Amino acid sequence: MSSITITVVALAIGVVLGILVAIVRTNHDQQKGHVSGVIKVLNVICKIYTTVIRGTPMMVQLLIMGFVIFANSRNYYMIAVLSLGINSGAYVSEIFRSGIQSIDPGQMEAGRSLGMTYGTVMKDIIIPQAVKNILPALGNELITLFKDTSLVSVIGMSELTKVARDIQAITYLPMMPYLGIAALYLVVVMILTWLQGKLERRLRRSER
């Protein structure tokens, strides 16, 4: 199902972007009065990115990507994945930032005192712990992304919503196709929610 693959790839892009943005913004906040010029510039860029993406509708972002930035492209899959991934990255960055801030700052100080670089401490100590704390929020982001794939039909991509619209245009019977895709989305969301709960319970058991 194209909606599932779009969701998975877009979330992967969102997680990568989110982690990078979260690290830049956290690094900026932790340095306080000793912030380097590069970090200051990157922090401003990250703030603009998250503000613009979180402040504009997903459909508008899809339309801009599909009919402005990639107006000459017919690779609808690429446009959909990039649009959803960039959108997800802004939200995931705030999720990761809150997760990183939930970790005791003393762990960063202890790692640095042992001679570890900032990046090493984040990669090996802070982020693995933060992931456990933010797993429910990441699961919700995955579910939101899956539901947002219903919007990619506005750029001409064939997915569940467009198929339902095509069936309705042929049969002039809107109820069955639209109720059908609603049921499909509901079933997949329930499965994802169940998998998320199972993973959370497994992680809790591993901590005991």
ROSE-4610 file (N, C-alpha, C; in Angstrom, 1 decimal, always signed):
// ROSE-4610
residu = [M/M/M/S/S/S/S/S/S/I/I/I/T/T/T/I/I/I/T/T/T/V/V/V/V/V/V/A/A/A/L/L/L/A/A/A/I/I/I/G/G/G/V/V/V/V/V/V/L/L/L/G/G/G/I/I/I/L/L/L/V/V/V/A/A/A/I/I/I/V/V/V/R/R/R/T/T/T/N/N/N/H/H/H/D/D/D/Q/Q/Q/Q/Q/Q/K/K/K/G/G/G/H/H/H/V/V/V/S/S/S/G/G/G/V/V/V/I/I/I/K/K/K/V/V/V/L/L/L/N/N/N/V/V/V/I/I/I/C/C/C/K/K/K/I/I/I/Y/Y/Y/T/T/T/T/T/T/V/V/V/I/I/I/R/R/R/G/G/G/T/T/T/P/P/P/M/M/M/M/M/M/V/V/V/Q/Q/Q/L/L/L/L/L/L/I/I/I/M/M/M/G/G/G/F/F/F/V/V/V/I/I/I/F/F/F/A/A/A/N/N/N/S/S/S/R/R/R/N/N/N/Y/Y/Y/Y/Y/Y/M/M/M/I/I/I/A/A/A/V/V/V/L/L/L/S/S/S/L/L/L/G/G/G/I/I/I/N/N/N/S/S/S/G/G/G/A/A/A/Y/Y/Y/V/V/V/S/S/S/E/E/E/I/I/I/F/F/F/R/R/R/S/S/S/G/G/G/I/I/I/Q/Q/Q/S/S/S/I/I/I/D/D/D/P/P/P/G/G/G/Q/Q/Q/M/M/M/E/E/E/A/A/A/G/G/G/R/R/R/S/S/S/L/L/L/G/G/G/M/M/M/T/T/T/Y/Y/Y/G/G/G/T/T/T/V/V/V/M/M/M/K/K/K/D/D/D/I/I/I/I/I/I/I/I/I/P/P/P/Q/Q/Q/A/A/A/V/V/V/K/K/K/N/N/N/I/I/I/L/L/L/P/P/P/A/A/A/L/L/L/G/G/G/N/N/N/E/E/E/L/L/L/I/I/I/T/T/T/L/L/L/F/F/F/K/K/K/D/D/D/T/T/T/S/S/S/L/L/L/V/V/V/S/S/S/V/V/V/I/I/I/G/G/G/M/M/M/S/S/S/E/E/E/L/L/L/T/T/T/K/K/K/V/V/V/A/A/A/R/R/R/D/D/D/I/I/I/Q/Q/Q/A/A/A/I/I/I/T/T/T/Y/Y/Y/L/L/L/P/P/P/M/M/M/M/M/M/P/P/P/Y/Y/Y/L/L/L/G/G/G/I/I/I/A/A/A/A/A/A/L/L/L/Y/Y/Y/L/L/L/V/V/V/V/V/V/V/V/V/M/M/M/I/I/I/L/L/L/T/T/T/W/W/W/L/L/L/Q/Q/Q/G/G/G/K/K/K/L/L/L/E/E/E/R/R/R/R/R/R/L/L/L/R/R/R/R/R/R/S/S/S/E/E/E/R/R/R]
num = [1/1/1/2/2/2/3/3/3/4/4/4/5/5/5/6/6/6/7/7/7/8/8/8/9/9/9/10/10/10/11/11/11/12/12/12/13/13/13/14/14/14/15/15/15/16/16/16/17/17/17/18/18/18/19/19/19/20/20/20/21/21/21/22/22/22/23/23/23/24/24/24/25/25/25/26/26/26/27/27/27/28/28/28/29/29/29/30/30/30/31/31/31/32/32/32/33/33/33/34/34/34/35/35/35/36/36/36/37/37/37/38/38/38/39/39/39/40/40/40/41/41/41/42/42/42/43/43/43/44/44/44/45/45/45/46/46/46/47/47/47/48/48/48/49/49/49/50/50/50/51/51/51/52/52/52/53/53/53/54/54/54/55/55/55/56/56/56/57/57/57/58/58/58/59/59/59/60/60/60/61/61/61/62/62/62/63/63/63/64/64/64/65/65/65/66/66/66/67/67/67/68/68/68/69/69/69/70/70/70/71/71/71/72/72/72/73/73/73/74/74/74/75/75/75/76/76/76/77/77/77/78/78/78/79/79/79/80/80/80/81/81/81/82/82/82/83/83/83/84/84/84/85/85/85/86/86/86/87/87/87/88/88/88/89/89/89/90/90/90/91/91/91/92/92/92/93/93/93/94/94/94/95/95/95/96/96/96/97/97/97/98/98/98/99/99/99/100/100/100/101/101/101/102/102/102/103/103/103/104/104/104/105/105/105/106/106/106/107/107/107/108/108/108/109/109/109/110/110/110/111/111/111/112/112/112/113/113/113/114/114/114/115/115/115/116/116/116/117/117/117/118/118/118/119/119/119/120/120/120/121/121/121/122/122/122/123/123/123/124/124/124/125/125/125/126/126/126/127/127/127/128/128/128/129/129/129/130/130/130/131/131/131/132/132/132/133/133/133/134/134/134/135/135/135/136/136/136/137/137/137/138/138/138/139/139/139/140/140/140/141/141/141/142/142/142/143/143/143/144/144/144/145/145/145/146/146/146/147/147/147/148/148/148/149/149/149/150/150/150/151/151/151/152/152/152/153/153/153/154/154/154/155/155/155/156/156/156/157/157/157/158/158/158/159/159/159/160/160/160/161/161/161/162/162/162/163/163/163/164/164/164/165/165/165/166/166/166/167/167/167/168/168/168/169/169/169/170/170/170/171/171/171/172/172/172/173/173/173/174/174/174/175/175/175/176/176/176/177/177/177/178/178/178/179/179/179/180/180/180/181/181/181/182/182/182/183/183/183/184/184/184/185/185/185/186/186/186/187/187/187/188/188/188/189/189/189/190/190/190/191/191/191/192/192/192/193/193/193/194/194/194/195/195/195/196/196/196/197/197/197/198/198/198/199/199/199/200/200/200/201/201/201/202/202/202/203/203/203/204/204/204/205/205/205/206/206/206/207/207/207/208/208/208]
x = [+0.9/+0.0/+0.9/+0.7/+1.5/+1.5/+0.3/+0.2/+1.1/+1.3/+2.2/+3.6/+4.0/+5.4/+5.7/+4.8/+5.0/+5.2/+4.3/+4.4/+5.8/+6.2/+7.5/+8.7/+8.7/+9.9/+9.8/+8.6/+8.5/+8.9/+8.5/+8.9/+10.4/+11.0/+12.5/+13.1/+12.7/+13.2/+12.9/+11.7/+11.3/+12.2/+12.5/+13.3/+14.7/+15.3/+16.7/+16.7/+15.8/+15.7/+15.4/+14.5/+14.2/+15.3/+16.1/+17.2/+18.3/+18.5/+19.5/+19.1/+17.8/+17.3/+17.3/+16.9/+16.9/+18.3/+19.2/+20.6/+21.1/+20.9/+21.4/+20.7/+19.4/+18.7/+19.1/+19.2/+19.6/+21.1/+22.0/+23.3/+23.4/+22.6/+22.5/+22.1/+21.0/+20.5/+21.5/+22.2/+23.1/+24.4/+24.8/+26.0/+25.8/+24.6/+24.3/+25.1/+26.0/+26.7/+27.9/+28.2/+29.4/+29.0/+28.0/+27.5/+28.4/+28.8/+29.6/+28.7/+29.4/+28.7/+27.9/+28.6/+27.9/+26.7/+26.7/+25.5/+24.4/+24.8/+23.8/+23.0/+23.8/+23.2/+22.3/+22.8/+22.1/+20.8/+20.9/+19.7/+18.7/+19.1/+18.1/+17.4/+18.2/+17.6/+16.6/+17.0/+16.1/+14.8/+14.9/+13.8/+12.8/+13.4/+12.6/+11.9/+12.6/+12.1/+10.9/+11.1/+10.0/+8.8/+9.1/+8.0/+7.1/+7.8/+7.1/+6.3/+7.0/+6.3/+5.2/+5.4/+4.3/+3.2/+3.5/+2.5/+1.7/+2.0/+1.2/+0.6/-0.5/-1.2/-0.5/-0.6/+0.1/-0.4/-1.6/-2.1/-1.4/-1.3/-0.6/+0.8/+1.5/+2.9/+3.0/+2.0/+2.0/+1.8/+0.9/+0.6/+1.8/+2.5/+3.7/+4.8/+5.0/+6.0/+5.6/+4.3/+3.9/+3.8/+3.4/+3.0/+3.9/+4.9/+5.8/+7.2/+7.7/+9.1/+9.4/+8.5/+8.7/+7.6/+7.3/+6.2/+6.4/+7.7/+8.0/+8.2/+8.0/+8.3/+7.0/+7.0/+5.9/+6.1/+7.2/+7.5/+6.7/+5.4/+4.6/+5.0/+5.5/+5.9/+7.0/+8.0/+9.1/+8.6/+7.7/+7.1/+6.3/+5.6/+4.8/+5.7/+6.7/+7.6/+8.4/+8.9/+9.6/+8.7/+7.5/+6.6/+6.2/+5.8/+5.5/+6.7/+7.8/+9.0/+9.5/+9.5/+9.9/+8.9/+7.6/+6.6/+6.8/+7.0/+7.2/+8.4/+9.5/+10.7/+10.6/+9.7/+9.5/+8.8/+7.9/+7.2/+8.1/+8.8/+9.7/+10.9/+11.3/+12.4/+12.0/+10.7/+10.3/+10.1/+9.6/+9.5/+10.8/+11.9/+13.2/+13.8/+13.5/+14.1/+13.5/+12.2/+11.7/+12.2/+12.5/+13.0/+14.4/+15.2/+16.6/+16.6/+15.7/+15.7/+15.2/+14.5/+14.1/+15.2/+16.3/+17.5/+18.3/+18.7/+19.5/+20.7/+20.9/+22.0/+23.4/+23.3/+24.6/+25.2/+24.4/+24.9/+25.8/+25.3/+26.2/+27.5/+27.4/+28.6/+29.5/+29.0/+29.8/+30.5/+29.8/+30.4/+31.5/+31.3/+32.3/+33.5/+33.3/+34.4/+35.3/+34.7/+35.5/+36.2/+36.1/+36.8/+36.0/+34.7/+33.9/+33.4/+33.3/+32.8/+31.3/+30.8/+29.4/+28.6/+29.0/+28.3/+28.3/+29.4/+29.4/+28.5/+28.5/+27.6/+26.2/+25.8/+24.4/+24.1/+25.0/+24.7/+24.6/+25.5/+25.7/+24.9/+24.6/+24.1/+22.7/+22.6/+21.4/+20.3/+20.6/+19.5/+18.9/+19.6/+19.0/+18.0/+18.3/+17.4/+16.2/+16.5/+15.4/+14.4/+14.9/+13.9/+12.9/+13.3/+12.4/+11.3/+11.7/+10.8/+9.8/+10.2/+9.4/+8.6/+8.8/+8.2/+6.7/+5.9/+4.5/+4.2/+5.0/+4.8/+5.2/+6.3/+6.7/+5.6/+5.1/+4.0/+2.8/+2.5/+1.4/+1.7/+3.0/+3.4/+3.3/+3.6/+3.5/+2.0/+1.1/-0.3/-0.8/-0.3/-0.7/-0.2/+1.0/+1.6/+0.8/+0.4/-0.4/-1.7/-2.4/-3.6/-3.4/-2.3/-2.0/-1.7/-1.4/-1.2/-2.5/-3.6/-4.9/-4.9/-3.9/-3.9/-3.1/-2.2/-1.3/-2.1/-3.4/-4.1/-4.2/-4.0/-4.1/-3.0/-1.9/-0.9/-1.0/-2.0/-2.3/-1.8/-1.3/-0.8/-2.0/-1.9/-2.9/-2.7/-3.6/-3.6/-5.0/-5.3/-6.6/-7.7/-7.4/-8.4/-8.7/-7.7/-7.9/-8.7/-8.3/-9.0/-10.5/-10.8/-12.2/-12.9/-12.2/-12.8/-13.1/-12.1/-12.3/-13.5/-13.6/-14.8/-16.1/-16.1/-17.3/-17.7/-16.6/-16.9/-17.5/-17.1/-17.6/-19.0/-19.2/-20.5/-21.5/-21.1/-21.9/-22.5/-21.8/-22.2/-21.1/-21.1/-20.0/-19.9/-21.0/-21.1/-20.1/-20.2/-19.4/-17.9/-17.4/-16.0/-15.4/-16.1/-15.6/-15.7/-16.8/-16.8/-15.8/-15.5/-14.5/-13.1/-12.7/-11.4/-11.3/-12.4/-12.4/-12.2/-12.8/-12.7/-11.2/-10.6/-9.2/-8.3/-8.5/-7.6/-7.8/-9.0/-9.3/-8.6/-8.7/-8.1/-6.6/-5.9/-4.5/-4.1/-4.8/-4.5/-4.6/-5.6/-5.8/-4.6/-4.2/-3.0/-1.8/-1.5/-0.4/-0.4/-1.6/-1.7/-1.4/-1.9/-1.6/-0.1/+0.5/+2.0/+2.7/+2.3/+2.9/+2.8/+1.6/+1.5/+2.3/+2.4/+3.2/+4.7/+5.2/+6.6/+6.8/+5.9/+6.1/+6.1/+5.3/+5.3/+6.6/+7.1/+8.4/+9.5/+9.5/+10.6/+10.5/+9.3/+9.1/+9.6/+9.4/+9.9/+11.4/+12.0/+13.5/+14.2/+13.4/+14.0/+14.0/+13.2/+13.1/+14.4]
y = [-1.2/+0.0/+1.2/+2.1/+3.3/+4.2/+4.3/+5.1/+4.7/+3.3/+2.8/+3.1/+2.9/+3.2/+4.7/+5.5/+7.0/+7.3/+6.8/+7.0/+6.7/+5.4/+4.9/+5.8/+6.0/+6.8/+8.2/+8.8/+10.2/+10.3/+9.3/+9.4/+9.2/+8.4/+8.3/+9.6/+10.3/+11.6/+12.6/+12.5/+13.4/+13.2/+11.9/+11.6/+12.1/+11.9/+12.4/+13.9/+14.6/+16.1/+16.5/+15.8/+16.2/+16.1/+15.0/+14.8/+15.9/+16.2/+17.3/+18.6/+19.0/+20.3/+20.3/+19.2/+19.1/+19.3/+18.6/+18.7/+20.1/+20.8/+22.2/+23.1/+23.0/+23.9/+23.6/+22.3/+21.9/+22.4/+22.2/+22.7/+24.2/+24.9/+26.4/+26.8/+26.1/+26.4/+26.1/+25.0/+24.5/+25.3/+25.9/+26.7/+28.1/+28.5/+29.8/+31.0/+31.5/+32.7/+32.4/+31.2/+30.8/+30.2/+30.7/+30.1/+30.6/+29.6/+29.9/+30.6/+31.3/+31.9/+31.0/+29.8/+28.8/+28.3/+28.0/+27.4/+28.5/+29.8/+30.8/+30.9/+30.8/+30.8/+29.6/+28.4/+27.2/+27.2/+27.8/+27.8/+28.7/+29.8/+30.7/+30.0/+29.3/+28.6/+27.5/+26.8/+25.8/+26.4/+27.5/+28.2/+28.6/+29.2/+29.6/+28.4/+27.3/+26.0/+25.5/+25.4/+24.8/+25.8/+27.1/+28.1/+28.0/+28.0/+28.1/+26.8/+25.6/+24.4/+24.1/+24.4/+24.1/+25.2/+26.3/+27.4/+27.4/+26.5/+26.4/+25.0/+25.0/+23.7/+22.7/+21.4/+20.4/+20.4/+20.7/+20.7/+21.8/+23.0/+24.1/+23.8/+23.1/+22.7/+21.7/+20.8/+19.9/+20.6/+21.6/+22.3/+23.1/+23.7/+24.5/+23.5/+22.4/+21.4/+20.9/+20.6/+19.9/+20.9/+22.1/+23.0/+24.2/+24.4/+25.5/+25.0/+24.3/+23.9/+22.8/+21.8/+20.7/+20.7/+21.9/+22.1/+21.2/+21.0/+20.2/+18.7/+18.3/+16.9/+16.1/+14.9/+14.0/+12.8/+13.0/+12.0/+12.3/+11.9/+12.3/+11.6/+10.4/+9.7/+10.5/+11.0/+11.8/+13.1/+13.8/+15.0/+14.7/+13.7/+13.3/+13.0/+12.2/+11.8/+13.0/+13.8/+15.0/+16.0/+16.2/+17.1/+16.6/+15.4/+14.8/+14.7/+14.3/+14.2/+15.5/+16.6/+17.9/+18.4/+18.2/+18.5/+17.8/+16.5/+15.7/+16.1/+16.5/+16.9/+18.0/+19.0/+20.1/+19.7/+18.7/+18.2/+17.3/+16.4/+15.5/+16.2/+17.3/+18.0/+18.5/+19.0/+19.4/+18.2/+17.1/+15.9/+15.4/+15.4/+15.0/+16.0/+17.3/+18.3/+18.2/+17.9/+17.7/+16.4/+15.4/+14.2/+14.3/+15.1/+15.4/+16.2/+17.2/+18.0/+17.3/+16.1/+15.3/+14.5/+14.4/+13.6/+14.5/+14.0/+14.7/+15.4/+16.7/+17.4/+16.9/+16.3/+15.8/+14.7/+13.9/+12.9/+13.4/+14.6/+15.3/+15.7/+16.3/+16.8/+15.7/+14.5/+13.4/+12.8/+12.7/+12.2/+13.2/+14.5/+15.4/+15.4/+15.2/+15.1/+13.9/+12.8/+11.6/+11.7/+12.9/+13.2/+12.9/+12.5/+12.3/+13.6/+13.5/+14.7/+14.9/+16.1/+16.4/+15.4/+15.2/+14.3/+12.9/+12.4/+11.1/+10.9/+11.8/+11.8/+11.7/+12.6/+12.6/+11.3/+10.8/+9.5/+8.3/+8.2/+6.9/+7.0/+8.2/+8.2/+8.9/+10.1/+11.0/+10.5/+10.4/+10.1/+8.7/+7.6/+6.3/+6.4/+7.2/+7.4/+8.2/+9.3/+10.2/+9.4/+8.5/+7.8/+7.0/+6.4/+5.7/+6.6/+7.8/+8.8/+9.3/+9.4/+10.1/+9.1/+7.8/+6.8/+7.0/+7.2/+7.5/+8.6/+9.7/+10.9/+10.5/+9.8/+9.3/+8.4/+7.6/+6.7/+7.5/+8.6/+9.4/+10.2/+10.5/+11.2/+10.3/+9.0/+8.0/+7.9/+7.8/+7.7/+9.0/+10.1/+11.4/+11.4/+11.0/+11.0/+10.1/+8.9/+7.9/+8.6/+9.2/+9.9/+11.0/+11.7/+12.9/+12.4/+11.1/+10.6/+10.8/+10.9/+11.1/+12.4/+13.3/+14.6/+14.6/+13.6/+13.6/+13.6/+13.2/+13.2/+14.6/+15.7/+17.0/+17.3/+16.6/+16.8/+15.8/+15.0/+14.0/+12.6/+12.3/+11.0/+10.0/+8.8/+7.8/+7.1/+7.3/+6.6/+6.4/+5.9/+5.5/+6.6/+7.8/+8.8/+9.1/+9.1/+9.4/+8.2/+7.0/+5.8/+5.9/+6.3/+6.4/+7.5/+8.6/+9.7/+9.2/+8.4/+7.9/+6.9/+6.1/+5.2/+5.9/+7.0/+7.8/+8.5/+9.0/+9.6/+8.7/+7.4/+6.5/+6.0/+5.7/+5.1/+6.1/+7.3/+8.3/+7.9/+7.0/+6.5/+6.8/+7.9/+8.3/+7.5/+7.0/+6.4/+5.3/+4.3/+3.0/+3.3/+4.0/+4.2/+5.0/+6.0/+6.9/+6.2/+5.4/+4.6/+3.5/+3.0/+1.9/+2.4/+3.6/+4.1/+4.5/+5.0/+5.4/+4.2/+3.0/+1.8/+1.3/+1.4/+1.0/+1.8/+3.1/+4.0/+3.6/+3.4/+3.0/+1.7/+0.7/-0.6/-0.4/+0.3/+0.4/+1.2/+2.3/+3.1/+2.2/+1.4/+0.5/-0.5/-1.0/-1.9/-1.2/+0.0/+0.8/+1.1/+1.5/+1.8/+0.5/-0.6/-1.9/-2.2/-2.0/-2.3/-1.3/+0.0/+1.0/+0.6/+0.2/-0.2/-1.4/-2.4/-3.6/-3.2/-2.3/-1.9/-1.2/-0.3/+0.4/-0.5/-1.6/-2.5/-3.3/-3.7/-4.4/-3.5/-2.3/-1.4/-1.2/-1.1/-1.0/-2.2/-3.4/-4.6/-4.7/-4.2/-4.2/-3.3/-2.3/-1.3/-1.9/-2.9/-3.4/-4.3]
z = [+0.0/+0.0/+0.0/-1.0/-1.1/+0.1/+0.8/+2.0/+3.1/+3.3/+4.3/+4.0/+2.7/+2.3/+2.5/+2.0/+2.2/+3.6/+4.5/+5.9/+6.5/+6.2/+6.8/+6.3/+5.0/+4.5/+5.0/+5.0/+5.5/+7.0/+7.8/+9.2/+9.4/+8.5/+8.6/+8.3/+7.3/+7.0/+8.1/+8.7/+9.8/+11.0/+11.3/+12.5/+12.3/+11.1/+10.9/+11.0/+10.3/+10.4/+11.9/+12.5/+13.9/+14.8/+14.7/+15.6/+15.4/+14.1/+13.8/+14.4/+14.1/+14.6/+16.1/+16.8/+18.2/+18.8/+18.2/+18.7/+18.6/+17.5/+17.3/+18.3/+18.5/+19.4/+20.9/+21.2/+22.6/+22.9/+21.9/+22.0/+22.2/+21.5/+21.6/+23.0/+23.5/+24.8/+26.0/+25.8/+26.8/+26.9/+25.8/+25.8/+26.5/+26.6/+27.3/+26.7/+27.5/+27.1/+26.2/+25.9/+25.2/+23.8/+23.2/+21.9/+20.8/+20.0/+18.8/+17.7/+16.8/+15.7/+14.8/+14.5/+13.7/+14.3/+15.6/+16.3/+16.3/+16.5/+16.5/+15.2/+14.1/+12.7/+12.5/+12.8/+12.7/+13.5/+14.7/+15.6/+15.0/+14.4/+13.8/+12.6/+11.8/+10.7/+11.2/+12.2/+12.8/+13.3/+14.0/+14.5/+13.4/+12.3/+11.2/+10.6/+10.4/+9.8/+10.6/+11.9/+12.8/+12.8/+12.9/+12.9/+11.7/+10.5/+9.2/+9.0/+9.2/+8.9/+9.9/+11.2/+12.1/+12.0/+11.4/+11.3/+10.0/+9.1/+7.9/+7.7/+7.0/+6.8/+5.9/+6.2/+5.5/+4.0/+3.7/+2.4/+1.6/+2.2/+1.5/+1.2/+2.2/+1.9/+0.7/+0.7/-0.5/-1.8/-1.8/-3.0/-3.5/-2.5/-2.8/-3.4/-2.7/-3.2/-4.6/-4.8/-6.0/-7.2/-7.0/-8.1/-8.2/-7.2/-7.2/-7.3/-6.2/-6.2/-7.2/-7.3/-8.2/-9.3/-9.8/-10.8/-12.1/-12.4/-13.7/-13.4/-12.2/-11.9/-11.9/-12.3/-12.2/-11.3/-10.5/-9.5/-8.2/-8.2/-7.1/-5.8/-5.9/-4.7/-4.0/-4.7/-4.2/-3.5/-4.2/-3.7/-2.4/-2.4/-1.2/+0.0/-0.3/+0.8/+1.4/+0.5/+0.9/+1.7/+1.2/+1.9/+3.3/+3.4/+4.7/+5.6/+5.0/+5.8/+6.4/+5.6/+6.1/+7.1/+6.9/+7.8/+9.2/+9.1/+10.3/+11.0/+10.3/+11.0/+12.0/+11.6/+12.5/+13.8/+13.7/+15.0/+15.7/+15.0/+15.7/+16.4/+15.8/+16.5/+17.9/+18.0/+19.3/+20.2/+19.7/+20.5/+21.0/+20.2/+20.6/+21.6/+21.3/+22.2/+23.6/+23.7/+25.1/+25.7/+24.9/+25.4/+25.9/+25.1/+25.5/+26.8/+26.9/+28.1/+29.4/+29.1/+30.3/+30.9/+30.2/+30.8/+31.7/+32.8/+33.8/+33.1/+33.2/+32.6/+33.1/+34.3/+34.9/+34.0/+33.3/+32.4/+31.3/+30.7/+29.7/+30.3/+31.5/+32.2/+32.5/+33.0/+33.3/+32.1/+31.0/+29.7/+29.2/+29.3/+28.8/+29.7/+31.1/+32.0/+31.8/+31.1/+30.8/+29.5/+28.8/+27.6/+26.3/+26.5/+25.3/+24.7/+23.3/+22.6/+22.9/+22.5/+22.7/+21.8/+20.6/+19.7/+20.2/+20.8/+21.3/+22.5/+23.4/+24.5/+24.1/+23.1/+22.6/+22.0/+21.1/+20.4/+21.3/+22.2/+23.0/+24.3/+24.9/+26.2/+26.2/+25.7/+25.8/+24.9/+23.6/+22.7/+22.9/+23.2/+23.5/+24.7/+25.7/+26.8/+26.4/+25.6/+25.2/+24.4/+23.5/+22.6/+23.5/+24.6/+25.4/+26.0/+26.3/+26.9/+25.9/+24.6/+23.6/+22.7/+23.0/+22.2/+21.9/+23.0/+22.8/+21.8/+21.9/+21.1/+19.6/+19.5/+18.1/+17.5/+18.3/+17.8/+17.3/+18.0/+17.6/+16.3/+16.2/+14.9/+13.7/+14.0/+12.9/+12.5/+13.4/+13.1/+12.4/+12.8/+12.2/+10.7/+10.5/+9.2/+8.3/+8.8/+8.0/+7.6/+8.5/+8.1/+7.1/+7.3/+6.4/+4.9/+4.7/+3.4/+2.5/+3.2/+2.4/+1.7/+2.0/+1.4/+0.1/-0.1/-1.3/-2.6/-2.6/-3.8/-4.4/-3.7/-4.2/-5.2/-5.2/-6.2/-7.3/-7.3/-8.4/-8.2/-6.9/-6.7/-6.4/-6.9/-6.8/-5.4/-4.5/-3.2/-2.8/-1.6/-1.2/-1.5/-1.1/-1.3/-2.8/-3.6/-5.0/-5.7/-5.2/-5.8/-5.4/-4.2/-3.8/-4.6/-4.9/-5.7/-7.1/-7.6/-9.0/-9.1/-8.0/-8.0/-7.9/-7.1/-6.9/-8.2/-9.0/-10.2/-11.3/-11.2/-12.2/-11.8/-10.5/-10.1/-9.6/-9.3/-8.7/-7.4/-6.7/-5.4/-4.4/-3.7/-2.8/-1.5/-1.0/+0.3/+0.5/-0.4/-0.2/-0.3/-1.4/-1.5/-0.3/+0.1/+1.2/+2.6/+2.8/+4.0/+4.0/+2.8/+2.7/+3.1/+2.6/+2.9/+4.4/+4.9/+6.3/+7.2/+6.8/+7.5/+7.4/+6.2/+6.0/+6.9/+6.9/+7.7/+9.2/+9.6/+11.0/+11.4/+10.5/+10.9/+11.0/+10.0/+10.1/+11.3/+11.7/+12.8/+14.1/+14.2/+15.3/+15.4/+14.3/+14.3/+14.8/+14.3/+14.7/+16.1/+16.7/+18.1/+18.9/+18.5/+19.2/+19.2/+18.1/+18.0/+18.9/+18.9/+19.7/+21.2/+21.6/+23.0/+23.4/+22.5/+22.7/+22.9/+22.0/+22.1/+23.4/+23.8/+25.1/+26.3/+26.3/+27.4/+27.4/+26.2/+26.2/+26.7/+26.3/+26.8/+28.3/+28.9/+30.3/+31.0/+30.5/+31.1/+31.1/+30.0/+29.9/+30.9/+31.4/+32.3/+33.8/+34.0/+35.4/+35.7]
